[in-house]
Amino acid sequence: MKSESYLLILQVYQEKYVEDVIIALTAIGVKDVFSITGMNESRRLPHNIPIFAGFRGALGKASSLSRMFIATVEDAELPKAILNSLKQADIDFLGDDLGSITLIPTHSTY
């Protein structure tokens, strides 16, 4: 019987932290990570649509480009390990709003 697994989705809002996140994932043993570069539409609006310009300050200096990492993992505590690994590199990932981490339970993988 296969153990419980999770879909890990980690979004990085600033390109300069992508390498740090990859190192953190590797350091804690996450394998087979899929990476997608895309546009964070909620961060793009204030810069491209004048009616939303008032929200620019709330978003800080984050780019509208972001990187998303996706992997299947078996440890529900993995997000804490990622955050701890980043803290060791003096990166407060969530506190400085550098990205987000989502863990979704899955029924099975094939």
N, CA, C and O atoms as a Tinker XYZ file with bonds, in Angstrom:
   440  protein
     1  N      0.834000   -1.178000    0.000000    73     2
     2  CA     0.000000    0.000000    0.000000    64     1     3
     3  C      0.886000    1.252000    0.000000    63     2     4     5
     4  O      1.858000    1.335000    0.751000    81     3
     5  N      0.545000    2.202000   -0.833000    73     3     6
     6  CA     1.322000    3.433000   -0.958000    64     5     7
     7  C      0.996000    4.376000    0.182000    63     6     8     9
     8  O     -0.162000    4.507000    0.580000    81     7
     9  N      2.039000    5.043000    0.715000    73     7    10
    10  CA     1.827000    6.003000    1.786000    64     9    11
    11  C      1.162000    7.264000    1.239000    63    10    12    13
    12  O      1.121000    7.494000    0.031000    81    11
    13  N      0.650000    8.063000    2.152000    73    11    14
    14  CA    -0.024000    9.288000    1.762000    64    13    15
    15  C      0.958000   10.233000    1.077000    63    14    16    17
    16  O      2.123000   10.324000    1.466000    81    15
    17  N      0.482000   10.925000    0.068000    73    15    18
    18  CA     1.356000   11.875000   -0.627000    64    17    19
    19  C      0.656000   13.226000   -0.742000    63    18    20    21
    20  O     -0.554000   13.342000   -0.543000    81    19
    21  N      1.448000   14.233000   -1.065000    73    19    22
    22  CA     0.960000   15.608000   -1.143000    64    21    23
    23  C      1.516000   16.266000   -2.391000    63    22    24    25
    24  O      2.601000   15.923000   -2.859000    81    23
    25  N      0.777000   17.195000   -2.911000    73    23    26
    26  CA     1.251000   18.021000   -3.997000    64    25    27
    27  C      1.762000   19.311000   -3.369000    63    26    28    29
    28  O      0.995000   20.070000   -2.776000    81    27
    29  N      3.060000   19.552000   -3.503000    73    27    30
    30  CA     3.695000   20.752000   -2.977000    64    29    31
    31  C      3.729000   21.790000   -4.086000    63    30    32    33
    32  O      4.248000   21.532000   -5.172000    81    31
    33  N      3.178000   22.959000   -3.811000    73    31    34
    34  CA     3.206000   24.073000   -4.765000    64    33    35
    35  C      3.868000   25.245000   -4.057000    63    34    36    37
    36  O      3.361000   25.745000   -3.053000    81    35
    37  N      4.993000   25.673000   -4.583000    73    35    38
    38  CA     5.750000   26.761000   -3.977000    64    37    39
    39  C      5.902000   27.860000   -5.022000    63    38    40    41
    40  O      6.482000   27.640000   -6.085000    81    39
    41  N      5.380000   29.036000   -4.714000    73    39    42
    42  CA     5.443000   30.159000   -5.637000    64    41    43
    43  C      6.439000   31.191000   -5.113000    63    42    44    45
    44  O      6.385000   31.578000   -3.946000    81    43
    45  N      7.346000   31.631000   -5.981000    73    43    46
    46  CA     8.365000   32.626000   -5.627000    64    45    47
    47  C      8.061000   33.892000   -6.430000    63    46    48    49
    48  O      8.002000   33.859000   -7.659000    81    47
    49  N      7.869000   35.004000   -5.720000    73    47    50
    50  CA     7.475000   36.252000   -6.361000    64    49    51
    51  C      8.633000   37.047000   -6.945000    63    50    52    53
    52  O      8.413000   37.898000   -7.807000    81    51
    53  N      9.860000   36.795000   -6.502000    73    51    54
    54  CA    11.009000   37.552000   -6.982000    64    53    55
    55  C     12.068000   36.596000   -7.509000    63    54    56    57
    56  O     12.490000   35.670000   -6.817000    81    55
    57  N     12.484000   36.835000   -8.733000    73    55    58
    58  CA    13.431000   35.951000   -9.411000    64    57    59
    59  C     14.740000   35.801000   -8.638000    63    58    60    61
    60  O     15.375000   34.749000   -8.707000    81    59
    61  N     15.152000   36.827000   -7.908000    73    59    62
    62  CA    16.440000   36.746000   -7.213000    64    61    63
    63  C     16.454000   35.707000   -6.094000    63    62    64    65
    64  O     17.524000   35.357000   -5.597000    81    63
    65  N     15.276000   35.205000   -5.686000    73    63    66
    66  CA    15.214000   34.184000   -4.636000    64    65    67
    67  C     15.012000   32.773000   -5.180000    63    66    68    69
    68  O     14.966000   31.815000   -4.408000    81    67
    69  N     14.893000   32.636000   -6.482000    73    67    70
    70  CA    14.639000   31.326000   -7.084000    64    69    71
    71  C     15.761000   30.347000   -6.771000    63    70    72    73
    72  O     15.497000   29.206000   -6.391000    81    71
    73  N     16.998000   30.772000   -6.923000    73    71    74
    74  CA    18.131000   29.875000   -6.665000    64    73    75
    75  C     18.151000   29.428000   -5.206000    63    74    76    77
    76  O     18.431000   28.265000   -4.918000    81    75
    77  N     17.856000   30.348000   -4.283000    73    75    78
    78  CA    17.812000   29.992000   -2.863000    64    77    79
    79  C     16.739000   28.942000   -2.589000    63    78    80    81
    80  O     16.948000   28.029000   -1.790000    81    79
    81  N     15.608000   29.069000   -3.243000    73    79    82
    82  CA    14.525000   28.098000   -3.059000    64    81    83
    83  C     14.931000   26.737000   -3.631000    63    82    84    85
    84  O     14.664000   25.704000   -3.017000    81    83
    85  N     15.566000   26.731000   -4.786000    73    83    86
    86  CA    16.022000   25.470000   -5.384000    64    85    87
    87  C     17.029000   24.788000   -4.456000    63    86    88    89
    88  O     16.973000   23.573000   -4.265000    81    87
    89  N     17.937000   25.558000   -3.887000    73    87    90
    90  CA    18.922000   24.997000   -2.950000    64    89    91
    91  C     18.222000   24.432000   -1.718000    63    90    92    93
    92  O     18.575000   23.350000   -1.248000    81    91
    93  N     17.226000   25.159000   -1.188000    73    91    94
    94  CA    16.483000   24.686000   -0.012000    64    93    95
    95  C     15.751000   23.382000   -0.327000    63    94    96    97
    96  O     15.770000   22.453000    0.481000    81    95
    97  N     15.111000   23.306000   -1.482000    73    95    98
    98  CA    14.398000   22.083000   -1.869000    64    97    99
    99  C     15.363000   20.911000   -1.992000    63    98   100   101
   100  O     15.071000   19.809000   -1.529000    81    99
   101  N     16.501000   21.147000   -2.609000    73    99   102
   102  CA    17.506000   20.100000   -2.782000    64   101   103
   103  C     18.069000   19.666000   -1.432000    63   102   104   105
   104  O     18.270000   18.476000   -1.190000    81   103
   105  N     18.322000   20.637000   -0.558000    73   103   106
   106  CA    18.924000   20.342000    0.752000    64   105   107
   107  C     18.042000   19.449000    1.611000    63   106   108   109
   108  O     18.550000   18.661000    2.408000    81   107
   109  N     16.734000   19.563000    1.461000    73   107   110
   110  CA    15.842000   18.734000    2.282000    64   109   111
   111  C     15.365000   17.485000    1.549000    63   110   112   113
   112  O     14.526000   16.744000    2.060000    81   111
   113  N     15.904000   17.251000    0.343000    73   111   114
   114  CA    15.649000   16.000000   -0.349000    64   113   115
   115  C     14.451000   15.955000   -1.279000    63   114   116   117
   116  O     14.008000   14.869000   -1.653000    81   115
   117  N     13.921000   17.092000   -1.659000    73   115   118
   118  CA    12.804000   17.096000   -2.615000    64   117   119
   119  C     13.370000   16.810000   -3.998000    63   118   120   121
   120  O     14.298000   17.477000   -4.455000    81   119
   121  N     12.792000   15.802000   -4.659000    73   119   122
   122  CA    13.272000   15.387000   -5.977000    64   121   123
   123  C     12.168000   15.570000   -7.003000    63   122   124   125
   124  O     10.997000   15.729000   -6.657000    81   123
   125  N     12.551000   15.545000   -8.249000    73   123   126
   126  CA    11.602000   15.640000   -9.362000    64   125   127
   127  C     10.710000   16.874000   -9.239000    63   126   128   129
   128  O      9.484000   16.768000   -9.249000    81   127
   129  N     11.330000   18.025000   -9.124000    73   127   130
   130  CA    10.604000   19.284000   -9.019000    64   129   131
   131  C     10.365000   19.838000  -10.417000    63   130   132   133
   132  O     11.278000   19.898000  -11.241000    81   131
   133  N      9.141000   20.236000  -10.668000    73   131   134
   134  CA     8.750000   20.835000  -11.935000    64   133   135
   135  C      8.667000   22.338000  -11.734000    63   134   136   137
   136  O      8.092000   22.794000  -10.745000    81   135
   137  N      9.226000   23.114000  -12.644000    73   135   138
   138  CA     9.268000   24.563000  -12.499000    64   137   139
   139  C      8.508000   25.224000  -13.645000    63   138   140   141
   140  O      8.644000   24.835000  -14.805000    81   139
   141  N      7.704000   26.230000  -13.300000    73   139   142
   142  CA     6.944000   26.994000  -14.290000    64   141   143
   143  C      7.217000   28.472000  -14.043000    63   142   144   145
   144  O      7.108000   28.945000  -12.912000    81   143
   145  N      7.567000   29.195000  -15.087000    73   143   146
   146  CA     7.709000   30.642000  -14.989000    64   145   147
   147  C      6.461000   31.257000  -15.592000    63   146   148   149
   148  O      6.046000   30.891000  -16.692000    81   147
   149  N      5.868000   32.190000  -14.869000    73   147   150
   150  CA     4.642000   32.778000  -15.369000    64   149   151
   151  C      4.401000   34.169000  -14.822000    63   150   152   153
   152  O      5.251000   34.762000  -14.158000    81   151
   153  N      3.235000   34.661000  -15.118000    73   151   154
   154  CA     2.830000   35.996000  -14.729000    64   153   155
   155  C      1.874000   35.905000  -13.555000    63   154   156   157
   156  O      0.870000   35.196000  -13.612000    81   155
   157  N      2.193000   36.626000  -12.496000    73   155   158
   158  CA     1.301000   36.716000  -11.344000    64   157   159
   159  C      0.327000   37.850000  -11.644000    63   158   160   161
   160  O      0.670000   39.021000  -11.484000    81   159
   161  N     -0.859000   37.516000  -12.069000    73   159   162
   162  CA    -1.813000   38.506000  -12.552000    64   161   163
   163  C     -2.225000   39.517000  -11.485000    63   162   164   165
   164  O     -2.459000   40.682000  -11.808000    81   163
   165  N     -2.320000   39.103000  -10.228000    73   163   166
   166  CA    -2.716000   40.048000   -9.187000    64   165   167
   167  C     -1.626000   41.089000   -8.950000    63   166   168   169
   168  O     -1.925000   42.195000   -8.499000    81   167
   169  N     -0.378000   40.759000   -9.242000    73   167   170
   170  CA     0.721000   41.714000   -9.096000    64   169   171
   171  C      0.928000   42.529000  -10.371000    63   170   172   173
   172  O      1.568000   43.580000  -10.339000    81   171
   173  N      0.397000   42.055000  -11.475000    73   171   174
   174  CA     0.536000   42.745000  -12.754000    64   173   175
   175  C     -0.468000   43.887000  -12.887000    63   174   176   177
   176  O     -0.154000   44.917000  -13.484000    81   175
   177  N     -1.653000   43.719000  -12.347000    73   175   178
   178  CA    -2.723000   44.707000  -12.505000    64   177   179
   179  C     -2.319000   46.135000  -12.148000    63   178   180   181
   180  O     -2.533000   47.037000  -12.958000    81   179
   181  N     -1.744000   46.379000  -10.973000    73   179   182
   182  CA    -1.422000   47.758000  -10.600000    64   181   183
   183  C     -0.396000   48.433000  -11.513000    63   182   184   185
   184  O     -0.325000   49.661000  -11.556000    81   183
   185  N      0.390000   47.653000  -12.234000    73   183   186
   186  CA     1.420000   48.228000  -13.087000    64   185   187
   187  C      0.951000   48.416000  -14.523000    63   186   188   189
   188  O      1.530000   49.216000  -15.257000    81   187
   189  N     -0.071000   47.705000  -14.931000    73   187   190
   190  CA    -0.504000   47.755000  -16.322000    64   189   191
   191  C     -1.899000   48.330000  -16.534000    63   190   192   193
   192  O     -2.258000   48.670000  -17.661000    81   191
   193  N     -2.678000   48.442000  -15.485000    73   191   194
   194  CA    -4.038000   48.957000  -15.622000    64   193   195
   195  C     -4.180000   50.147000  -14.673000    63   194   196   197
   196  O     -4.177000   49.969000  -13.455000    81   195
   197  N     -4.304000   51.345000  -15.214000    73   195   198
   198  CA    -4.283000   52.567000  -14.391000    64   197   199
   199  C     -5.267000   52.600000  -13.228000    63   198   200   201
   200  O     -4.951000   53.182000  -12.190000    81   199
   201  N     -6.419000   52.012000  -13.356000    73   199   202
   202  CA    -7.412000   52.062000  -12.283000    64   201   203
   203  C     -6.916000   51.362000  -11.013000    63   202   204   205
   204  O     -7.397000   51.658000   -9.919000    81   203
   205  N     -5.960000   50.440000  -11.149000    73   203   206
   206  CA    -5.413000   49.707000  -10.008000    64   205   207
   207  C     -4.081000   50.275000   -9.516000    63   206   208   209
   208  O     -3.449000   49.673000   -8.649000    81   207
   209  N     -3.641000   51.416000  -10.048000    73   207   210
   210  CA    -2.334000   51.986000   -9.711000    64   209   211
   211  C     -2.172000   52.256000   -8.215000    63   210   212   213
   212  O     -1.052000   52.209000   -7.707000    81   211
   213  N     -3.240000   52.532000   -7.515000    73   211   214
   214  CA    -3.166000   52.804000   -6.083000    64   213   215
   215  C     -2.694000   51.623000   -5.256000    63   214   216   217
   216  O     -2.314000   51.796000   -4.098000    81   215
   217  N     -2.710000   50.431000   -5.824000    73   215   218
   218  CA    -2.284000   49.232000   -5.094000    64   217   219
   219  C     -0.787000   48.950000   -5.231000    63   218   220   221
   220  O     -0.294000   48.005000   -4.618000    81   219
   221  N     -0.059000   49.732000   -6.008000    73   219   222
   222  CA     1.373000   49.485000   -6.235000    64   221   223
   223  C      2.155000   49.449000   -4.931000    63   222   224   225
   224  O      2.983000   48.561000   -4.730000    81   223
   225  N      1.901000   50.407000   -4.043000    73   223   226
   226  CA     2.638000   50.471000   -2.781000    64   225   227
   227  C      2.441000   49.248000   -1.909000    63   226   228   229
   228  O      3.369000   48.825000   -1.220000    81   227
   229  N      1.247000   48.673000   -1.925000    73   227   230
   230  CA     0.948000   47.506000   -1.096000    64   229   231
   231  C      1.708000   46.264000   -1.565000    63   230   232   233
   232  O      1.911000   45.329000   -0.790000    81   231
   233  N      2.119000   46.256000   -2.813000    73   231   234
   234  CA     2.799000   45.083000   -3.366000    64   233   235
   235  C      4.309000   45.145000   -3.222000    63   234   236   237
   236  O      4.998000   44.165000   -3.506000    81   235
   237  N      4.827000   46.269000   -2.790000    73   235   238
   238  CA     6.271000   46.387000   -2.635000    64   237   239
   239  C      6.972000   46.352000   -3.978000    63   238   240   241
   240  O      6.437000   46.809000   -4.987000    81   239
   241  N      8.180000   45.801000   -3.976000    73   239   242
   242  CA     8.993000   45.783000   -5.185000    64   241   243
   243  C      8.878000   44.472000   -5.946000    63   242   244   245
   244  O      9.633000   44.247000   -6.891000    81   243
   245  N      7.971000   43.621000   -5.565000    73   243   246
   246  CA     7.847000   42.321000   -6.212000    64   245   247
   247  C      7.466000   42.482000   -7.677000    63   246   248   249
   248  O      6.672000   43.348000   -8.044000    81   247
   249  N      8.040000   41.647000   -8.482000    73   247   250
   250  CA     7.776000   41.643000   -9.912000    64   249   251
   251  C      6.463000   40.929000  -10.197000    63   250   252   253
   252  O      5.972000   40.155000   -9.375000    81   251
   253  N      5.905000   41.196000  -11.364000    73   251   254
   254  CA     4.717000   40.452000  -11.753000    64   253   255
   255  C      5.100000   39.075000  -12.292000    63   254   256   257
   256  O      4.249000   38.192000  -12.401000    81   255
   257  N      6.379000   38.889000  -12.631000    73   255   258
   258  CA     6.844000   37.560000  -13.019000    64   257   259
   259  C      7.082000   36.737000  -11.761000    63   258   260   261
   260  O      7.555000   37.262000  -10.752000    81   259
   261  N      6.762000   35.474000  -11.816000    73   259   262
   262  CA     7.015000   34.613000  -10.674000    64   261   263
   263  C      7.356000   33.209000  -11.163000    63   262   264   265
   264  O      7.129000   32.864000  -12.322000    81   263
   265  N      7.898000   32.423000  -10.265000    73   263   266
   266  CA     8.259000   31.043000  -10.580000    64   265   267
   267  C      7.480000   30.140000   -9.649000    63   266   268   269
   268  O      7.378000   30.410000   -8.452000    81   267
   269  N      6.941000   29.090000  -10.183000    73   267   270
   270  CA     6.198000   28.130000   -9.388000    64   269   271
   271  C      6.910000   26.786000   -9.474000    63   270   272   273
   272  O      7.268000   26.322000  -10.557000    81   271
   273  N      7.109000   26.168000   -8.307000    73   271   274
   274  CA     7.710000   24.847000   -8.229000    64   273   275
   275  C      6.643000   23.873000   -7.770000    63   274   276   277
   276  O      5.896000   24.157000   -6.834000    81   275
   277  N      6.571000   22.730000   -8.426000    73   275   278
   278  CA     5.569000   21.715000   -8.105000    64   277   279
   279  C      6.275000   20.376000   -7.952000    63   278   280   281
   280  O      7.098000   19.996000   -8.784000    81   279
   281  N      5.941000   19.662000   -6.875000    73   279   282
   282  CA     6.528000   18.340000   -6.644000    64   281   283
   283  C      5.547000   17.501000   -5.839000    63   282   284   285
   284  O      4.721000   18.036000   -5.099000    81   283
   285  N      5.641000   16.205000   -5.984000    73   283   286
   286  CA     4.885000   15.288000   -5.144000    64   285   287
   287  C      5.800000   14.867000   -4.003000    63   286   288   289
   288  O      6.921000   14.411000   -4.226000    81   287
   289  N      5.305000   15.027000   -2.772000    73   287   290
   290  CA     6.102000   14.712000   -1.587000    64   289   291
   291  C      5.284000   13.834000   -0.643000    63   290   292   293
   292  O      4.063000   13.743000   -0.774000    81   291
   293  N      5.956000   13.194000    0.301000    73   291   294
   294  CA     5.262000   12.309000    1.236000    64   293   295
   295  C      5.262000   12.814000    2.665000    63   294   296   297
   296  O      4.669000   12.182000    3.540000    81   295
   297  N      5.911000   13.935000    2.921000    73   295   298
   298  CA     6.028000   14.461000    4.278000    64   297   299
   299  C      5.218000   15.746000    4.428000    63   298   300   301
   300  O      5.505000   16.743000    3.766000    81   299
   301  N      4.216000   15.723000    5.290000    73   299   302
   302  CA     3.357000   16.890000    5.504000    64   301   303
   303  C      4.091000   18.028000    6.206000    63   302   304   305
   304  O      3.620000   19.165000    6.196000    81   303
   305  N      5.229000   17.736000    6.809000    73   303   306
   306  CA     6.014000   18.764000    7.507000    64   305   307
   307  C      7.030000   19.444000    6.594000    63   306   308   309
   308  O      7.798000   20.293000    7.046000    81   307
   309  N      7.039000   19.082000    5.332000    73   307   310
   310  CA     8.021000   19.612000    4.400000    64   309   311
   311  C      8.008000   21.136000    4.273000    63   310   312   313
   312  O      9.085000   21.729000    4.208000    81   311
   313  N      6.852000   21.803000    4.233000    73   311   314
   314  CA     6.880000   23.275000    4.163000    64   313   315
   315  C      7.664000   23.904000    5.324000    63   314   316   317
   316  O      8.373000   24.890000    5.123000    81   315
   317  N      7.545000   23.349000    6.522000    73   315   318
   318  CA     8.309000   23.868000    7.659000    64   317   319
   319  C      9.809000   23.685000    7.428000    63   318   320   321
   320  O     10.601000   24.568000    7.758000    81   319
   321  N     10.196000   22.553000    6.867000    73   319   322
   322  CA    11.607000   22.293000    6.583000    64   321   323
   323  C     12.141000   23.257000    5.521000    63   322   324   325
   324  O     13.286000   23.702000    5.602000    81   323
   325  N     11.317000   23.575000    4.538000    73   323   326
   326  CA    11.719000   24.531000    3.494000    64   325   327
   327  C     11.936000   25.906000    4.123000    63   326   328   329
   328  O     12.947000   26.561000    3.871000    81   327
   329  N     10.987000   26.330000    4.936000    73   327   330
   330  CA    11.094000   27.642000    5.584000    64   329   331
   331  C     12.309000   27.706000    6.504000    63   330   332   333
   332  O     12.996000   28.727000    6.548000    81   331
   333  N     12.581000   26.627000    7.239000    73   331   334
   334  CA    13.754000   26.585000    8.119000    64   333   335
   335  C     15.053000   26.657000    7.313000    63   334   336   337
   336  O     15.997000   27.340000    7.709000    81   335
   337  N     15.095000   25.956000    6.194000    73   335   338
   338  CA    16.281000   25.980000    5.345000    64   337   339
   339  C     16.517000   27.391000    4.793000    63   338   340   341
   340  O     17.656000   27.853000    4.727000    81   339
   341  N     15.444000   28.065000    4.403000    73   339   342
   342  CA    15.573000   29.436000    3.899000    64   341   343
   343  C     15.985000   30.402000    5.014000    63   342   344   345
   344  O     16.747000   31.340000    4.781000    81   343
   345  N     15.473000   30.163000    6.230000    73   343   346
   346  CA    15.859000   31.029000    7.361000    64   345   347
   347  C     17.344000   30.913000    7.651000    63   346   348   349
   348  O     17.977000   31.891000    8.050000    81   347
   349  N     17.907000   29.728000    7.456000    73   347   350
   350  CA    19.348000   29.542000    7.655000    64   349   351
   351  C     20.150000   30.391000    6.665000    63   350   352   353
   352  O     21.305000   30.730000    6.922000    81   351
   353  N     19.530000   30.728000    5.534000    73   351   354
   354  CA    20.172000   31.602000    4.540000    64   353   355
   355  C     19.722000   33.054000    4.734000    63   354   356   357
   356  O     19.884000   33.885000    3.840000    81   355
   357  N     19.153000   33.353000    5.917000    73   355   358
   358  CA    18.662000   34.698000    6.261000    64   357   359
   359  C     17.562000   35.181000    5.328000    63   358   360   361
   360  O     17.514000   36.359000    4.972000    81   359
   361  N     16.683000   34.273000    4.935000    73   359   362
   362  CA    15.549000   34.625000    4.080000    64   361   363
   363  C     14.267000   34.315000    4.840000    63   362   364   365
   364  O     13.982000   33.159000    5.152000    81   363
   365  N     13.498000   35.361000    5.135000    73   363   366
   366  CA    12.197000   35.204000    5.792000    64   365   367
   367  C     11.139000   35.145000    4.695000    63   366   368   369
   368  O     10.498000   36.146000    4.375000    81   367
   369  N     10.971000   33.965000    4.132000    73   367   370
   370  CA    10.160000   33.757000    2.937000    64   369   371
   371  C      8.733000   34.265000    3.093000    63   370   372   373
   372  O      8.249000   35.015000    2.245000    81   371
   373  N      8.064000   33.873000    4.148000    73   371   374
   374  CA     6.674000   34.292000    4.344000    64   373   375
   375  C      6.583000   35.683000    4.962000    63   374   376   377
   376  O      5.740000   36.486000    4.562000    81   375
   377  N      7.441000   35.970000    5.928000    73   375   378
   378  CA     7.407000   37.261000    6.613000    64   377   379
   379  C      7.671000   38.434000    5.684000    63   378   380   381
   380  O      7.085000   39.505000    5.845000    81   379
   381  N      8.559000   38.232000    4.707000    73   379   382
   382  CA     8.880000   39.290000    3.751000    64   381   383
   383  C      8.047000   39.191000    2.479000    63   382   384   385
   384  O      8.328000   39.879000    1.498000    81   383
   385  N      7.023000   38.340000    2.491000    73   383   386
   386  CA     6.111000   38.156000    1.352000    64   385   387
   387  C      6.877000   37.882000    0.052000    63   386   388   389
   388  O      6.647000   38.528000   -0.971000    81   387
   389  N      7.786000   36.914000    0.118000    73   387   390
   390  CA     8.579000   36.540000   -1.048000    64   389   391
   391  C      7.915000   35.442000   -1.860000    63   390   392   393
   392  O      8.339000   35.149000   -2.978000    81   391
   393  N      6.879000   34.837000   -1.304000    73   391   394
   394  CA     6.201000   33.774000   -2.018000    64   393   395
   395  C      5.168000   33.097000   -1.145000    63   394   396   397
   396  O      4.806000   33.592000   -0.077000    81   395
   397  N      4.704000   31.958000   -1.621000    73   395   398
   398  CA     3.710000   31.193000   -0.871000    64   397   399
   399  C      3.997000   29.705000   -1.028000    63   398   400   401
   400  O      4.628000   29.273000   -1.992000    81   399
   401  N      3.519000   28.936000   -0.059000    73   399   402
   402  CA     3.675000   27.479000   -0.093000    64   401   403
   403  C      2.307000   26.859000    0.147000    63   402   404   405
   404  O      1.604000   27.222000    1.090000    81   403
   405  N      1.940000   25.923000   -0.714000    73   403   406
   406  CA     0.679000   25.213000   -0.569000    64   405   407
   407  C      0.959000   23.712000   -0.593000    63   406   408   409
   408  O      1.754000   23.234000   -1.402000    81   407
   409  N      0.313000   22.989000    0.283000    73   407   410
   410  CA     0.450000   21.537000    0.341000    64   409   411
   411  C     -0.951000   20.947000    0.217000    63   410   412   413
   412  O     -1.820000   21.229000    1.042000    81   411
   413  N     -1.170000   20.136000   -0.802000    73   411   414
   414  CA    -2.491000   19.570000   -1.074000    64   413   415
   415  C     -2.422000   18.054000   -0.954000    63   414   416   417
   416  O     -1.634000   17.424000   -1.659000    81   415
   417  N     -3.232000   17.447000   -0.073000    73   415   418
   418  CA    -3.230000   15.984000    0.019000    64   417   419
   419  C     -3.759000   15.364000   -1.278000    63   418   420   421
   420  O     -4.694000   15.882000   -1.889000    81   419
   421  N     -3.158000   14.266000   -1.682000    73   419   422
   422  CA    -3.615000   13.565000   -2.882000    64   421   423
   423  C     -4.100000   12.174000   -2.496000    63   422   424   425
   424  O     -3.675000   11.621000   -1.481000    81   423
   425  N     -4.967000   11.627000   -3.285000    73   423   426
   426  CA    -5.506000   10.298000   -2.997000    64   425   427
   427  C     -4.542000    9.196000   -3.419000    63   426   428   429
   428  O     -4.353000    8.210000   -2.707000    81   427
   429  N     -3.943000    9.379000   -4.574000    73   427   430
   430  CA    -3.009000    8.375000   -5.033000    64   429   431
   431  C     -2.149000    8.953000   -6.157000    63   430   432   433
   432  O     -2.527000    9.928000   -6.807000    81   431
   433  N     -1.013000    8.346000   -6.369000    73   431   434
   434  CA    -0.158000    8.711000   -7.501000    64   433   435
   435  C      0.149000    7.434000   -8.269000    63   434   436   437
   436  O      0.197000    6.349000   -7.689000    81   435
   437  N      0.352000    7.564000   -9.551000    73   435   438
   438  CA     0.624000    6.410000  -10.401000    64   437   439
   439  C      1.954000    6.559000  -11.086000    63   438   440
   440  O      2.357000    5.680000  -11.848000    81   439
